[in-house]
Amino acid sequence: MMDPSSTNSVNGFYTFLTRGIDDLVRVFLSNNFMSIQFLQRVLSLLRSFHTQLILLVQKLHLPVGEKWLDEYMDESSKLWEVCHVLKTGISGMENYYAAGFNLTSSVDSDPLLTPQLSRQVIRAITGCRRDAVGLEEENRALMETRIEPLSLRLDEVVSLESKLNGFNGFRGVLYAMRNVSSLLLMILLYGLVYCRPESSSEFLRRGEYETGCLFFGSNFMISTSRLKQRVANEINMMNGRPASSSSPSSSSSGVLLYEFRRSKVLMDELRVELEKKCCSIVKWETEIGIRERVDNLKGHFGVLRSGTENIIGQLDDFFDEIVEGRKKLLDFCSHR
C-alpha cells in the first residue's frame, strides 16, 4: 500500500513513483500479458500519480506566473487528449462482446447440435470476427491520426542538473511524470486501442534509465526502465512465437488486450469443431470439447464487458480529476 504522505517532498514523490511502478511490475508478472486486470491497474496508477502531483505542487512554494504552470498545462492537455483516444478505442469493444454474447446465446438455444444450428453459429462467429477486424481498423486510424502527432516519448535528454532542480525541483518532477506517463499511456494504448510492431519497437527502445538518473530519482528511472523492458520483451516474443491455443496471437499487430485476443482464438477453435459436426445431430452433453470452448468464450466476453465498463468509468473519473487539477493550480496561483 503506497503512503500518500510520502509526496510531501520532491524526493518523497520519486519514492512514491518508484513504489507504484514496482507494484505494477509485480501485477504484470502475476497476470497474462495485457490482461484487463493489469490494464486497470495501469490506469489506476496513472491517476494516483497525477493526484499526488497536484498535492505536491501546493507544497513547493512555486513562483506565481512562471513557466512551470505552462509546462504542467501542456502535459495535462496531452494527457486529456490521449485518454479521450483510449475511451473512444475501448468503447468500440462493446459491439464486439455484444456479438459474442449473441453467439454463445445461440448455442444455448437448443439442447441438440443440429446442422442448421452449427451453420447459424458459424455465421455468428464470422460476424463477430468481422466486428473485431472493423474495431482494429478504426483503432489503427485513431493511433495514426490522433496519437502519433502527440509524439509521446521517453527520451527527452536533460543535460544539466540545474534544469531538473528548477522551480524547487518541480521541473525534475515534471520530467519524471512525462516519462512515466508516456510509458503507462502507451501500454494502455497498445492494450486497448492498437499496436503496430514497428512503432512499439521504436517507442520501447527509446529512453533508457541512464538519462538523467545521476541527477534525480535513480531508483524510479531504473524501475521505469525495468517495466518498459518487460513489456518490450513480451511484444518481441509475440512477434517470434507460433500461434497456439496457449498463445493468443503470433503477432503484436492489433489490439493486444489478452481477453480480446484469446476470445478470437477460442472462436476459431469452435468454428473448426462445428465444421466437423455440421452434417450430424448430437447432444450438447456428449460434446465436451465444444461445451468447454463455449463456456470459456462466455467467460472471456464477460470479463471484456466488466473490464471495459470499469476502464470507461475510470477514464470518466480521470477527466474530472484533470479538470479539477488544472482549476486547483490556477486558483492556487491567483490567490497567492
RAZI-V81671 format. One record per pair of residues at least 4 apart in sequence whose ideal C-beta (glycine too) atoms are under 7 Angstrom apart, sorted by the first residue. I is the first residue (numbers start at 0). GAP is how many residues later the second one is. D is the distance in Angstrom with one decimal. If there is no record, write none. Layout:
i: (I/I)
gap: (GAP/GAP)
d: (D/D)
This chain:
i: (1/1/1/3/5/5/5/6/6/6/6/6/6/7/7/9/9/9/9/10/11/12/12/12/12/13/13/13/13/13/14/15/15/16/16/16/16/16/17/17/17/17/18/19/19/19/19/20/20/20/20/20/21/21/22/23/23/23/23/23/24/24/24/24/25/26/26/26/27/27/30/30/30/31/32/32/33/33/33/33/33/33/34/34/35/35/35/35/35/36/37/38/38/38/38/38/39/39/39/39/40/41/41/41/41/42/42/42/42/43/43/44/44/45/45/45/46/46/46/46/47/48/48/48/49/49/49/50/50/51/52/52/52/53/53/53/55/55/56/56/56/57/59/59/60/61/61/61/61/61/63/63/64/65/66/67/67/67/68/68/68/69/70/70/71/71/71/72/72/73/74/74/74/74/75/75/75/75/76/77/77/78/78/78/79/79/80/80/81/81/81/81/82/82/82/82/83/84/84/84/84/84/85/85/85/85/85/85/86/86/86/87/88/88/88/88/89/89/89/89/90/91/91/91/92/92/92/92/93/93/94/94/95/95/95/95/95/96/96/96/96/97/98/98/98/98/99/99/99/99/99/100/100/101/101/102/102/102/102/103/103/103/103/103/104/105/105/105/106/106/109/109/110/110/111/111/112/112/112/112/112/112/112/113/113/114/114/114/115/116/117/117/117/117/118/118/119/120/120/121/121/121/121/122/123/124/124/124/124/125/126/127/127/128/128/128/129/130/131/131/132/133/134/135/135/135/135/136/137/138/138/138/138/139/139/140/141/141/141/141/142/142/142/142/142/143/146/151/151/151/152/152/152/153/153/153/153/153/154/154/154/155/155/156/157/157/157/157/160/160/161/162/163/163/163/163/163/163/164/164/165/166/168/169/170/171/171/172/173/174/174/175/175/175/176/177/178/178/178/179/179/180/181/182/182/182/182/183/184/185/185/186/186/187/188/189/189/189/190/190/191/191/192/193/193/194/194/194/194/194/195/195/196/196/196/196/196/197/198/199/199/199/200/201/203/203/203/206/207/208/208/208/208/208/211/211/212/212/216/217/218/219/220/221/222/223/224/225/226/227/228/229/230/231/232/233/234/234/235/236/237/237/237/238/238/240/240/241/242/242/242/244/244/247/247/247/247/248/251/254/255/256/257/258/258/258/258/259/259/260/261/261/262/262/262/262/263/264/265/265/265/265/265/266/266/267/268/268/269/269/269/269/269/270/271/272/272/272/272/273/276/281/281/283/286/287/288/289/290/291/292/293/294/295/296/297/298/299/300/301/302/303/304/305/306/307/308/309/310/311/312/313/314/316/317/318/319/320/321/322/323/324/325/326/327/328/329/330/331)
gap: (14/17/18/48/6/9/10/5/6/9/45/48/49/4/51/4/159/162/163/4/4/4/39/43/160/4/162/202/203/206/4/4/36/4/32/159/163/203/4/201/202/205/4/4/25/28/29/4/159/202/203/206/4/201/4/4/17/18/21/203/4/201/202/205/4/4/11/14/10/202/4/6/7/226/201/225/4/5/157/222/223/224/223/224/4/221/223/267/271/4/4/4/149/152/153/272/4/267/270/271/4/4/142/145/146/4/145/268/271/4/270/4/139/4/135/138/4/267/271/274/4/4/128/131/4/271/275/4/270/4/4/120/124/271/274/275/4/117/5/113/272/274/108/110/107/4/6/105/106/108/269/272/268/101/4/4/99/102/4/260/264/4/4/103/4/102/257/4/253/4/4/99/102/103/4/246/249/250/4/4/72/4/102/243/4/242/4/69/4/65/68/103/4/232/235/236/4/4/57/61/62/108/4/102/103/106/107/229/4/225/228/54/50/53/103/104/102/218/221/222/221/43/46/47/4/42/211/215/4/214/4/36/4/32/35/36/39/4/204/207/208/4/4/28/29/32/4/28/163/197/201/4/200/4/22/18/21/22/25/4/190/193/194/197/4/14/15/18/14/187/4/7/172/173/169/171/4/5/164/168/169/171/174/4/167/4/163/164/4/4/4/156/159/160/4/159/4/4/153/4/149/152/153/4/4/4/142/145/146/4/4/4/139/4/135/138/4/4/4/132/4/4/4/4/58/118/119/4/4/4/54/55/116/4/54/4/4/5/51/52/4/5/46/50/51/4/42/30/33/34/29/53/54/25/28/29/52/53/51/52/56/19/22/54/5/6/17/54/4/54/4/8/7/8/11/48/51/52/4/7/5/4/4/4/4/4/44/4/4/4/37/4/41/44/4/4/4/28/45/4/44/4/4/4/41/44/45/4/4/4/17/4/44/4/4/5/10/66/65/66/63/65/62/60/61/5/57/58/59/61/4/57/4/42/54/55/56/4/4/4/35/52/4/4/24/27/28/4/17/4/12/13/15/16/4/9/5/8/4/4/4/4/4/4/4/4/4/4/4/4/4/4/4/4/4/4/4/17/4/4/11/13/14/12/13/6/9/8/4/6/7/20/24/10/13/14/17/12/4/5/5/4/4/4/41/44/45/4/44/4/4/38/4/34/37/38/4/4/4/27/30/31/34/4/30/4/4/24/4/20/23/24/27/4/4/4/16/17/20/4/5/4/5/7/4/4/4/4/4/4/4/4/4/4/4/4/4/4/4/4/4/4/4/4/4/4/4/4/4/4/4/4/4/4/4/4/4/4/4/4/4/4/4/4/4/4/4/4/4)
d: (6.1/5.2/6.0/6.2/4.2/5.3/4.9/5.4/4.9/5.3/4.4/5.7/5.0/5.4/6.2/6.8/3.7/6.8/6.0/6.5/6.4/6.5/6.6/5.2/5.8/6.3/6.6/6.6/3.7/4.8/6.4/6.3/5.8/6.3/6.5/6.1/6.1/4.8/6.2/4.8/4.4/5.0/6.2/6.5/5.1/6.7/6.6/6.6/6.9/4.2/5.7/5.6/6.9/5.4/6.7/6.3/6.1/6.6/5.6/6.3/6.5/6.2/5.4/6.7/6.4/6.1/5.6/5.0/6.0/6.0/4.4/5.4/4.6/4.4/4.7/6.2/6.6/6.6/4.3/4.4/5.6/5.0/4.4/6.9/6.3/6.5/5.6/5.9/3.3/6.8/6.5/6.6/6.1/4.8/6.4/6.9/6.3/6.6/5.8/6.2/6.1/6.5/5.4/5.5/5.7/6.5/6.2/6.2/5.1/6.5/6.7/6.4/6.6/6.6/6.5/4.7/6.3/7.0/5.2/6.4/6.3/6.3/6.6/6.6/6.8/6.5/6.6/6.7/6.4/6.2/6.6/6.8/5.9/4.4/6.1/6.9/6.4/6.7/6.5/6.9/6.1/5.9/4.6/5.6/6.6/6.8/5.5/5.4/6.4/6.0/4.9/5.3/6.9/6.6/6.0/6.4/4.4/5.3/6.2/6.4/6.2/6.4/6.5/5.6/6.1/6.7/6.6/6.2/6.6/6.7/6.4/6.6/6.8/6.1/6.3/5.6/6.7/5.8/6.6/6.4/5.7/6.3/6.4/6.3/6.6/5.4/6.8/6.5/6.5/6.7/6.7/5.0/6.4/5.5/5.9/6.7/6.3/6.1/5.5/5.2/5.9/6.4/6.2/5.7/6.7/5.9/6.4/6.1/5.9/6.1/4.8/6.3/4.8/5.8/5.5/3.5/4.7/5.6/5.7/6.5/6.6/4.8/6.0/6.7/6.1/6.7/6.3/5.0/6.0/6.7/6.4/5.4/6.4/6.8/4.8/5.7/5.7/6.5/4.7/4.4/5.2/6.7/6.5/5.9/4.4/5.1/6.7/5.6/6.4/6.6/4.1/6.1/5.6/6.5/6.3/6.5/4.1/6.2/5.6/6.7/5.7/5.5/5.0/7.0/6.6/5.8/5.6/5.7/5.7/5.1/6.9/5.5/6.7/6.1/5.8/6.1/5.8/6.3/6.1/6.9/5.0/6.1/6.3/6.9/5.1/6.5/5.4/5.9/6.4/6.3/6.3/4.6/5.9/4.5/6.4/6.6/6.5/6.4/5.8/6.6/5.8/5.6/7.0/6.5/6.2/6.2/4.9/6.6/5.0/6.4/6.6/6.7/6.3/6.6/6.8/6.5/6.4/6.2/6.5/6.0/6.3/6.3/6.2/6.1/6.3/4.8/5.7/6.8/6.6/6.6/4.7/4.1/6.5/6.5/4.7/5.9/5.6/6.9/6.0/7.0/4.7/6.5/6.8/6.1/4.8/5.7/6.3/4.4/6.1/5.9/5.9/6.4/6.8/5.4/5.5/6.2/5.2/2.5/4.2/4.0/6.9/6.9/6.7/6.0/5.4/5.7/6.0/4.9/6.0/4.5/6.8/6.1/5.8/3.7/6.2/6.6/4.8/5.3/5.6/6.4/3.9/5.4/6.3/6.3/6.4/6.4/4.5/6.2/6.1/6.7/6.7/6.2/5.6/6.2/5.5/6.3/6.6/6.5/6.3/6.2/5.7/5.8/6.2/6.5/6.2/6.8/5.7/6.5/6.2/6.1/5.8/6.2/6.1/5.6/4.7/3.9/6.0/5.1/5.0/5.1/6.9/6.0/7.0/6.5/6.2/5.1/5.5/6.7/6.7/5.1/6.5/6.0/6.1/5.6/6.9/5.1/5.7/6.5/6.2/5.9/5.4/6.4/6.2/6.8/5.8/6.4/3.9/6.5/6.0/5.3/3.8/4.9/6.4/3.6/6.6/6.8/4.5/4.3/5.8/6.3/6.2/6.3/6.3/6.4/6.7/6.3/6.2/6.6/6.5/6.2/6.2/6.6/6.5/6.2/6.3/6.5/6.7/4.6/6.4/5.6/6.3/6.5/4.4/6.0/5.4/5.7/6.3/5.7/5.9/6.4/3.9/6.2/6.7/6.6/3.5/4.6/5.1/4.8/6.3/5.2/7.0/6.7/5.9/6.2/4.8/5.0/5.1/7.0/6.6/6.8/6.4/5.7/6.4/6.2/4.4/6.4/6.6/6.4/6.2/5.5/5.5/5.0/6.7/6.4/6.8/6.7/6.6/5.7/6.2/6.7/4.6/6.8/7.0/6.3/6.9/6.8/5.9/5.0/6.8/6.3/6.2/5.7/5.8/6.1/5.8/6.2/6.6/6.3/6.3/6.2/6.3/6.6/6.6/6.4/6.1/6.1/6.5/6.3/6.4/6.4/5.6/5.9/6.5/6.3/6.3/6.2/6.3/6.3/6.3/6.5/6.5/6.1/6.6/6.4/6.3/6.5/6.1/6.0/6.5/6.3/6.0/6.5/6.4/6.2/6.0/6.5/6.2/6.0/6.8)
